[in-house]
Amino acid sequence: MSKLSIVGEFWDFLKVRKKWWLLPIVLALVLLGSLIVFTQGSALAPFIYALF
């Protein structure tokens, strides 16, 4: 199963079940996770972790 099929299935779930309120939550979690992953090895890491 590829990552694109998971995104497609999630999109179909949102359309069929009318759960549009889940989309901002999932997007915020993905953005927060990617921020932590990409700044982990950089000099910005102490400043990012100070926010939380």
C-alpha positions in Angstrom: 0.0 0.0 0.0 1.5 3.3 -1.0 1.3 6.6 0.8 -0.8 8.1 -2.0 -3.5 5.4 -1.6 -3.7 6.2 2.1 -4.3 9.9 1.2 -6.9 8.9 -1.4 -8.7 6.7 1.0 -8.7 9.4 3.7 -10.1 11.9 1.1 -12.8 9.4 0.1 -13.7 8.9 3.8 -14.0 12.7 4.3 -16.3 13.0 1.2 -18.5 10.0 2.0 -18.9 10.5 5.7 -19.0 14.4 5.6 -16.3 14.7 8.3 -14.8 17.9 6.9 -13.9 19.1 10.5 -11.1 16.4 10.6 -9.2 18.0 7.7 -7.8 21.0 9.7 -6.8 18.8 12.6 -4.9 16.4 10.3 -3.2 19.2 8.4 -2.1 20.8 11.7 -0.7 17.5 13.0 1.2 16.9 9.7 2.6 20.4 9.7 3.7 20.2 13.3 5.3 16.8 12.8 7.2 18.0 9.7 8.4 21.1 11.6 9.8 18.9 14.3 11.4 16.4 11.9 13.0 19.1 9.7 14.3 21.3 12.5 15.7 18.4 14.6 19.2 18.6 13.3 19.4 22.3 12.8 20.4 25.3 14.9 16.8 26.3 15.2 15.8 23.2 17.3 16.3 24.9 20.7 14.0 27.8 19.7 11.3 25.5 18.3 11.3 23.3 21.4 11.1 26.4 23.6 7.7 27.2 22.0 6.2 24.1 23.5 
